[in-house]
Amino acid sequence: MHRYAILAALSVLSGCVSGPD
């Protein structure tokens, strides 16, 4: 389950970084 949490966090971070930037 922790893996999903990490993947979700990375996905959100990547989206925020690749989104506005």
SVG drawing of the C-alpha trace seen along z (x, -y; Angstrom):
<svg xmlns="http://www.w3.org/2000/svg" viewBox="-2 -28 11 30">
<polyline fill="none" stroke="black" stroke-width="0.4" points="0.0,0.0 2.9,-2.3 4.0,-1.9 0.8,-3.4 1.2,-6.3 4.7,-7.0 3.6,-6.6 0.7,-9.0 3.1,-11.5 5.5,-11.3 2.7,-11.7 1.3,-14.8 4.8,-16.3 5.6,-15.6 2.2,-17.1 2.8,-20.3 6.3,-20.7 5.5,-19.8 2.2,-21.6 2.7,-25.3 6.3,-25.2"/>
</svg>
